[in-house]
Amino acid sequence: MLKARNVPYENKAQKIICDLNEDALALSPFLTCPSLALYNRPFTDYEWVYQLDRSKGLYIGSMYNNITSAKQFTAAVARYERQKLAEDIDGKRFLIILSDGSTDNC
């Protein structure tokens, strides 16, 4: 394993896999933050999830390990989802909205 770590990429497949892993790391906060919102978790949970990701080898830099970053990532995802929904609705002749009045919390 030590020898393999020090050897440069021998073929394209190895480079592609490493690049995919780097792309997954870049998406990590954009997946974690909306998940916290979905499950009604406080932004303070982001800090321990960040530490958990680091322990799994998913290091995205020390700049994004705080509550302010979590709020910004969540706001960015929310803006994107609102825009996508608005584009889906725009130009439609009819719109049906279903609503549930229950007060339970999942």
C-alpha positions in Angstrom: 0.0 0.0 0.0 2.8 2.4 0.8 4.5 1.7 -2.5 1.2 2.3 -4.4 0.6 5.6 -2.7 3.9 7.0 -3.9 3.5 5.8 -7.5 2.0 8.3 -9.9 -1.2 7.3 -11.8 -0.3 4.4 -14.0 -3.4 4.6 -16.2 -6.4 6.8 -16.9 -8.8 4.7 -14.8 -6.9 5.5 -11.6 -6.8 9.2 -12.3 -10.6 9.2 -13.1 -11.4 7.4 -9.8 -9.3 9.9 -7.8 -10.9 12.8 -9.7 -14.4 11.4 -8.9 -13.4 11.2 -5.2 -12.3 14.8 -5.2 -15.7 15.8 -6.8 -17.6 13.9 -4.2 -15.6 15.8 -1.5 -16.6 19.1 -3.1 -20.3 18.1 -2.8 -20.2 16.9 0.8 -21.5 20.2 2.4 -24.2 20.5 -0.2 -25.5 17.1 0.8 -24.9 17.4 4.6 -26.6 20.8 5.2 -29.9 20.0 3.4 -30.0 16.7 5.3 -29.8 18.5 8.6 -32.6 20.8 7.5 -34.7 17.8 6.3 -34.4 16.1 9.6 -34.9 19.2 11.7 -31.4 19.2 13.1 -29.7 22.3 14.4 -26.8 23.9 12.5 -24.6 23.0 15.4 -24.8 19.4 14.3 -22.9 20.4 11.2 -19.7 20.7 13.2 -19.7 17.1 14.5 -20.8 15.8 11.1 -17.9 17.7 9.6 -15.6 16.0 12.1 -17.1 12.7 11.3 -16.5 13.3 7.6 -12.9 14.2 8.3 -12.4 10.9 10.3 -13.7 9.1 7.2 -11.1 10.8 5.0 -13.4 13.4 3.5 -11.5 16.6 4.1 -13.0 19.6 2.4 -10.8 22.2 4.1 -10.9 24.0 7.4 -12.7 27.0 6.0 -16.1 25.3 5.9 -16.3 23.7 9.4 -18.5 26.3 11.1 -22.2 27.1 11.5 -22.0 30.2 9.2 -20.8 27.9 6.4 -23.6 25.5 7.1 -26.2 28.3 6.8 -24.6 29.5 3.6 -24.6 26.0 2.0 -28.2 25.4 3.1 -29.3 28.8 1.7 -27.5 28.1 -1.6 -29.3 24.7 -2.0 -32.7 26.3 -1.0 -32.2 29.1 -3.7 -31.4 26.4 -6.3 -34.4 24.3 -5.4 -36.8 27.3 -5.4 -35.5 28.4 -8.8 -35.9 24.8 -10.1 -39.5 24.7 -8.7 -40.3 28.1 -10.2 -39.1 27.0 -13.6 -41.2 23.8 -13.4 -44.3 25.8 -12.5 -43.7 28.6 -15.0 -45.9 28.4 -18.0 -48.2 25.7 -16.6 -51.9 26.2 -17.1 -53.0 24.3 -14.0 -51.4 23.7 -10.6 -52.6 21.4 -7.9 -51.4 21.8 -4.4 -52.0 19.1 -1.8 -51.6 19.9 1.8 -51.6 17.8 5.0 -52.8 19.4 8.2 -51.3 16.9 10.6 -49.1 18.3 13.4 -46.8 15.3 13.8 -43.1 15.6 13.4 -41.3 12.9 11.5 
